[in-house]
Amino acid sequence: MYCYTCGSDEQHRPLTAAEKAWLKNRTGRKSVEEFFMCSKPGCRNLRTGFNQHPFDPVIRLPQPD
């Protein structure tokens, strides 16, 4: 999938349960099943399958502890 932040096609993966919980809390959405995270090291940009830039400003998942 294309990553708006990286400016190129990058691998994306579905969110883990902990990441979904964080995103729900951050956005107030009830469902975040449609989101994917860029797998390029350091990026962590979020997108959906159809919308490469769903948030303005960009939301990135925080680095795991």
N, C-alpha and C positions, 0 to 999 in steps of 0.2 A: 504494500500500500504506500501511497505517497505521504510523506511527512512534511507538513507545512513548515515546521521549525527547522528541520534538517535541509529542506529544499531538494529532497531526492526520494526515490523509492527505497523504503527500508522495511525490514521485518517488523511486524506488530504482533502482539499476543493479547489474548483475553486477560482481563483483570483477575487477580486472586480475590478471595473473600475479604481479606483485610483491606485490599486496595478499593474494592467496591464500597466497603463501609466508610472509608475515608472520603471517597468521592461523594457519596450520598450526604455525608455530614457537611462537606465543603459547598455543595451546590443546592442542597435542600430537595433534590429529586428523590422520588420514591423508588425509581428503577434506573439502574445504570448498566443493565445487561448489554447494551449495544456498544459500549466503549471498548477500545483497544488501546494499548500503550506501545509506543515506539520502543523497539528493543535495542536501538543503537546506544552504546554506553554513554551515559551522561545526558541523554535527551529526555526520555520519559514523557514525551508529549502525548496528549490524549486526542483521539479522534473516534468517529463512528465509522461504520462500514460505508456510509454514503456521504458523510460530511467530514472533509479533511480539516476544517477550521471551525469546530462547534462552539468555541469559547473566545470571547474578546474581552479582556486580554487572555492569552494562552494560559491554560492550566496544565501544569506538569505534576505528576505524582512525586512526592518526596522520596528521597533515597531511603532504603530500608535501614533500620538501626543495626 
